[in-house]
Amino acid sequence: MKAIVILFTLVFLPHYAHADTLRLGIANYATQGLHGDLIEASITELKKVLRPKNDLEVVNYSEDELADAINNHQIDFFISSSAFYRQMIRKGARDLTSIETRKDDDPNQSEGAIVLVKGGRKDLLTLSDLENQNIGYSPSFGPSSLQILNGEIKEKGHEPKTFFKKVFSLGPEIDEMLKTLDDGLIDALVLPSCILEDFIENNEADSSWLRVLAPRHFSALKCAHSSMLYPGLTFASLPSLNASFSRQITQALLDLNATVKGSFWSVATNFNEVDRLLRSLDQDAWAGDRVWSFRNVLNRYWHIILTIFILVFCLIFYSSIVSMLVRRRTSQLDLALKRERQLKQKSLDASRKIEQMQRVGAFNQMSSLFAHELGQPLYAIRCFCFALRKEINKKGLASPEVLETVQDIEKQAVRADEIIQKTRNYLKGKKQSAKVLVVQEALATATETFNVTLHKKAEICVQCSKNSLYCLIDPLDFELIIINLLRNAYEAVQSAGTKPVIYIEVSSLGDYISIAVEDNGLPVSESLLASLGKEPTSTKAEGLGLGLTIVTSLVENFGGNITFAHSLTGGLKVIVKLPAVKGKIHDN
């Protein structure tokens, strides 16, 4: 059993006790400048501190690759310029230490940019004179020197992107860069501060032909420079590095001795100038937030947008509910108004019917009184006519014309008595007796009677079939119907002021005989046309409005009907249809 435990310990324990690997990312320009030996010594020291419990993995990156590694959480800490570190603070980057050298007294001001021009260039005295000039810099030393120069140009009110004529990327060799400047391929050379001094000390190079453009003098840095000073290389941690490792690493770096070139790790306490530089160039950690895009607006104001969306949705929902209620209420009101109009129309119809009944009732009373009182005078007239005719015949005193006139008077008195008797029968409710009537003959009698009552004959145009037409109606009622229609047509034409012409058309329509009476008077309005025959209506000041009502009643009593239409000649057209009698048709 002990042998199994020992074997398990020897085989599996090393795997479980395998150390975690910490990943260090280094910007490739950090090892190319003055501090390359310090970076190598720092890596060696960190491996000693972390082992045997942990391993250290070191990877060199360009700045873009280093940014991707941080975004993808591939490293735990990194070494870069202070500007790059400040760009990563939103990713959780925190500075641990910063580079300091014996040439500067303050780690907050250990890095700057130097601009070199030929000593004979009298046209280049200030940084503003570099406008439309060719400049060169080495990406191997990092973008900080060019970045710092652009900040100075921006501070002077120029736009760095369009300020220079062209920016050349040069190699890492200082002597080659100086030769490029000496040959006139570029007008100015931009280098990190202290690089030139280190090159001259190590190579005993001649720098008498060079001139520092717009030099600045700060006691904190003992190197020539043309710009403000900023913190140098920075060792920064990321959130994946726990506090214990952060403390060990910081302590190990601060305890590390200075290199031969005088570089060592210290603590920078002020990054305000770096932040101001990046902000002026719109390259700080919040630069992307200042770009107005849908994603930025959504990320920044999502709660406001969501609130507005909810409010708009609620407003739309409320509007739809209100619209639905308004439509429903409007429909109810329309229905109520429709019912009110119907009730109003029914009330109006009822009032008209009551009025018609009252007028008919009054007319019945008057007719009864008229029929009762007129009977005796008519009977007396008949007696007088009989006596007069007998006396004339007895004495032979009068001419045949006088005798004929007396007979006509007696005939009209008899007819008047028949009308009185018919009125009495109508008031008593007795049904009228219908007879087979020849329409053409009855129509001729009615027109002749109508003309007799006028001072002059009316122009009546009759259009009728040659075949005799028969209908079933009381002869006197037929005459009353025709005379009433002729009188209405004649009076309508008189009010129009035109020559009175009345048209009568008689035709056979299957089971009915159609008699159409029309005039050439004034056109009839639609409202008046719709009311004809339905209620007492009269266009005459002295009229009672009962003529067409009585005619309609007479026609309907014998199974016929009456309709009204516009006449093609301009006035009114009245069409009376009476039941036809079959088997009585023969040629004249």
C-alpha positions, 0 to 999 in steps of 0.5 A: 500500500505504501508503494502505491502511495509513493508511486502516485505522489511521484507521478501525479503530484508534480502535475497538481503542483505545477505553477501558474504562468504569469504573462508579461507583455513588452512593447518592442520599442522598450528594449530598443532605447536607452533602457533595454538593459534595465528591461532585461535585468527586470525580467531576470529578477522577476523570474527569480522572485516568482519561481519556483511557484510560478513561471513567467512568460514574456512576449514582445508586441507592437503597440497595436498587438499589445492593445489586442492582447490586453483586450483579449486578456492574454497578459497580466502586466506589461511595459510600455510608454506612459502614454500607452499605459494611460490609454489602457486605464479603462481596461483596468491598467494600474501603474506599478513603477516608472523609469528614472535615470541619473539624468533626471531628478523626477520620474514624472519628467524623464521623457521628452522629444528633441528636434534636430535641424542643420545649424545653417537652416536659418529658416527653421527657428521655432516649431511653427517653422516646420510647417510644410517641411519633411521630418523623420523619426524612428518607430523603433524608439516608439511613437512617443517622440512624434506624439510629443511633437504633435502635441506641441504643434497642436498647442500652437494652434496647428493641425498636426495631421496636415501640418507637415509636408511628409513624415518619414519612418527611419531605421533604428540606427542613429548615424543613418538617421543623422546622415538622412538629415545631413543629405537634405532628405528630411528637414528635421529629425525627431528623437527621444530625449537623451538618445543623442547624448548617449550616441555621442558619448559612445561613438564620439560623433561630431554634432557641431553641425546640428542644432536643437530646434526651440530648445527648452531647459528644465532642471529635472532633465539633464538632456537637450529637448524641445518639448514638455517632459513626461513620465517614461516607460511604465510597468503596469498591471492588469486586473488579472494580476492579484494583489500578492503578485503585484506587491512582490513584483513592485518590491522586486523592481524597486529593489533592483539596482541601477544599470550601467547607463543609470536607469532604474525603477521608481514611482511616478506620481503625476500623469496629468501632462500625459493625459493633457497631451493625449486629450489634445490629440484626441487619443486618450482612453475616452476618445472613442466616446467622443465620436458620435456614433449609434453605438456610442450613443446607445452605450452612453444613453441607453437608459434614457433611450429606453425610457423615451422608448417606453414613454413613446410606446405608452403614448402610442398605446394611450393614443390608440386606446383613446382613439378606439374610445373616441371612435366607439363613442362617435359611433354611439353618438352617430347612432343616437343622432340617426335615431333622433333624426328618425324619431324627428322624421316620424314625429314630423310625418305624424304631425303632417298626417294629423294636419292632413286628417284635420284638414280632411275632417274640416273639408268633410264637415264643410262638404257635408254642410255644402251637400245638405244646403246646396241640394234644395237650390239645385232642385229649385233650379231644376224645377224652374228649368222644367217650368220654363221649358214647358212654358216655352214649348207651350207658347212657342215664344223662344228660339231653338237656341234658347231652348237648348240653353235651358236644357244645358242648364237643367243638365248641369243642375242634374250633374251637380246633384249627382256630385252632391249625392256622390259626396254624401255617399263618400262621407257615409263610407259607401263604396263607389260602383265601378263601370267599364269605361271607354277611356278615349270617350271619357277623356274627350268629355272631361276635356270638353267640360274643362274647356267650358269652365274657362274663358278661353279654350286651353291648348290640349294635345292628346296622343292616344291609341286608335284602338279603344281602351277600356278601364274599370272606374266610375265615370264621374270619378274619372272625370273629376280626376282628369279635370283636377289634373288639367286644372293643376297643369293649366294653373302651373303654366299660367304662373310660368308666364308662357303659352299654356300647353297641356299634353295628354298621352294614353297608352296600354301597359299590360293590366293597366291603362296609363294616362300621362298629363304634363305641362310646359310650366316651371320645373318642379323641385325635388323636395316638392316632387317627393311630397306630391300625393303624400301630404296636402301640398299647394303652390297657390296662396289660396289653395288648400292642398287637397286636390292631388290628395283627393285625386290620389284617393280616387285612383287608389279606390279603384285599384290604380296608382299615381306617380309624379315625374319631371316633364321633358317639356319643363313642368310636371308629369303626372302618370295615372294607371287604372286597371284595364278591362280585357276582351273589350278592345276593337277597332274603330 
